[in-house]
Amino acid sequence: MLRTSFDPFTREFDRIVERAFGWGPSLLAQPGMPMDAVRRENDILLRFDLPGADPETIDVTVDRGVLTVRAQRTEERAENENWFIRERVTGTFSRRISLSDAADADHIEASYTDGVLTVRVPLAEQAKPRKVEITTDGKKSLTA
């Protein structure tokens, strides 16, 4: 026998917070395609959880500063099977991320390993941190 738990208080609390403040778990997590974003020195890494997605259905595009990721997870069910609990989300999923001018959209790379799509967005040269030389009135130069 398979058991599952349900906490009606938590769900109701989440709905109240979302209505009152305009944010909540349903706005933070995207069903079927949760994402992490990490800023590094020279790039930004976006990691999308896509377990069970067929790599052939994954599509990453960039158009006018918007990165779009689409993927599809199909239903796995034999003819003689009937659902009695269904929590795994299936269908076509899409996420759109606005890229700043700091992104080098021409050199974006993507890879899919172990159910995780990793998209590397390099930073444009002008967006990378750099040292600024400070000049003084004829004395030695300083580097900050």
VEXLO-328792 format. One record per residue (C-alpha): z, x, y. Coordinates in pm, 1 decimal, decimal comma. Layout:
<pts>
((Z X Y)) ...
</pts>
This chain:
<pts>
((0,0 0,0 0,0)) ((-90,9 131,5 342,9)) ((161,2 74,8 621,2)) ((104,1 82,8 991,6)) ((337,4 46,4 1287,3)) ((297,7 -155,3 1603,6)) ((514,7 -136,3 1913,9)) ((440,7 -436,2 2140,6)) ((678,1 -308,3 2412,3)) ((481,2 14,8 2458,1)) ((148,6 -165,1 2482,7)) ((283,1 -420,4 2730,6)) ((446,1 -145,8 2940,4)) ((114,4 43,2 2953,4)) ((-63,9 -272,2 3074,2)) ((198,2 -335,1 3345,5)) ((177,3 25,6 3472,1)) ((-201,7 10,6 3477,9)) ((-203,7 -317,8 3673,6)) ((65,4 -205,2 3918,9)) ((-45,3 151,6 3990,1)) ((-410,8 157,9 3890,5)) ((-368,8 421,3 3623,1)) ((-246,4 440,6 3269,6)) ((-324,9 558,3 2918,7)) ((-641,1 349,5 2895,3)) ((-780,1 520,2 3206,5)) ((-674,2 869,3 3103,2)) ((-816,3 868,3 2750,1)) ((-1171,0 770,7 2667,7)) ((-1184,8 594,8 2331,6)) ((-1397,0 790,1 2089,1)) ((-1449,4 1095,3 2309,8)) ((-1129,6 1252,2 2447,7)) ((-1190,5 1565,5 2653,6)) ((-1004,3 1874,1 2773,2)) ((-1127,3 2086,4 3064,4)) ((-1020,9 2447,0 3118,0)) ((-1103,2 2654,5 3426,6)) ((-1144,7 3024,6 3358,4)) ((-1243,0 3310,0 3585,9)) ((-1619,9 3279,1 3539,9)) ((-1668,5 2934,6 3390,1)) ((-1529,3 2596,3 3295,8)) ((-1494,7 2491,3 2932,4)) ((-1518,0 2125,1 2841,0)) ((-1404,6 2037,1 2489,4)) ((-1488,1 1692,1 2349,1)) ((-1334,5 1563,9 2025,7)) ((-1617,8 1414,4 1820,5)) ((-1498,6 1411,8 1459,4)) ((-1743,2 1245,4 1227,9)) ((-2028,4 1250,0 1479,4)) ((-2364,4 1350,6 1336,9)) ((-2471,9 1664,9 1529,1)) ((-2824,8 1519,1 1548,0)) ((-2692,3 1231,6 1764,5)) ((-2516,1 1453,3 2020,0)) ((-2700,9 1479,5 2350,3)) ((-2594,9 1686,1 2653,9)) ((-2795,5 1648,1 2975,4)) ((-2760,0 1751,5 3338,9)) ((-2926,5 1551,2 3612,8)) ((-2858,8 1585,1 3986,7)) ((-2513,8 1734,6 3941,5)) ((-2397,3 1497,5 3667,1)) ((-2330,5 1622,8 3314,3)) ((-2370,6 1346,7 3055,1)) ((-2254,9 1375,9 2694,1)) ((-2359,0 1113,2 2439,3)) ((-2278,9 1097,2 2069,3)) ((-2280,6 846,6 1788,6)) ((-2036,1 790,1 1505,8)) ((-2157,3 549,1 1238,9)) ((-1954,8 314,4 1026,2)) ((-1876,4 438,4 676,2)) ((-1841,9 140,4 445,9)) ((-1983,9 57,0 107,6)) ((-2119,1 -288,3 29,7)) ((-1816,5 -393,9 -174,6)) ((-1553,5 -272,2 76,2)) ((-1364,7 -499,4 316,9)) ((-1160,2 -378,6 614,1)) ((-788,1 -454,5 621,6)) ((-703,4 -186,1 882,0)) ((-962,0 -40,7 1116,2)) ((-850,8 215,3 1375,8)) ((-1139,8 464,4 1374,5)) ((-1379,9 389,8 1656,1)) ((-1751,3 382,7 1576,7)) ((-2060,5 338,7 1787,9)) ((-2226,0 528,5 2070,6)) ((-2002,3 708,9 2319,4)) ((-2084,5 852,0 2657,6)) ((-1900,4 1057,7 2920,3)) ((-2027,7 1149,8 3266,3)) ((-1876,5 1438,5 3459,6)) ((-1971,3 1516,8 3818,7)) ((-2029,1 1886,7 3864,7)) ((-1942,5 2056,9 4190,2)) ((-2177,0 2288,2 4379,3)) ((-1980,1 2572,9 4221,7)) ((-2138,1 2500,9 3881,6)) ((-2446,4 2689,4 3766,8)) ((-2621,1 2390,1 3605,0)) ((-2920,0 2598,7 3492,3)) ((-2709,8 2802,9 3249,4)) ((-2489,3 2543,2 3078,4)) ((-2439,5 2604,7 2705,8)) ((-2311,1 2372,6 2430,7)) ((-2195,8 2421,2 2071,3)) ((-2054,7 2188,4 1805,3)) ((-1807,4 2320,4 1547,1)) ((-1553,8 2141,1 1328,2)) ((-1587,7 1810,7 1515,4)) ((-1545,7 1964,0 1861,7)) ((-1827,2 1984,5 2115,3)) ((-1769,4 2274,5 2354,4)) ((-1970,1 2279,7 2676,5)) ((-1954,1 2599,7 2883,5)) ((-2033,7 2548,8 3251,0)) ((-2071,0 2888,2 3422,5)) ((-1970,3 2919,8 3784,9)) ((-2230,2 3015,4 4042,4)) ((-2186,9 3368,0 4175,1)) ((-2077,1 3244,7 4519,5)) ((-1799,4 3033,5 4359,3)) ((-1634,0 3322,3 4174,2)) ((-1318,9 3477,2 4319,1)) ((-1386,8 3796,1 4511,8)) ((-1202,7 4050,2 4721,3)) ((-1244,0 4030,7 5096,6)) ((-1240,7 4353,7 5291,5)) ((-1021,2 4351,5 5600,1)) ((-1121,7 4578,4 5885,4)) ((-890,7 4705,6 6153,2)) ((-949,4 4856,3 6498,1)) ((-1062,4 5201,5 6384,7)) ((-783,9 5265,2 6134,5)) ((-826,4 5256,1 5757,3)) ((-979,3 4953,2 5592,0)) ((-763,6 4729,2 5380,6)) ((-868,9 4531,2 5076,9)) ((-700,6 4197,5 5019,0)) 
</pts>
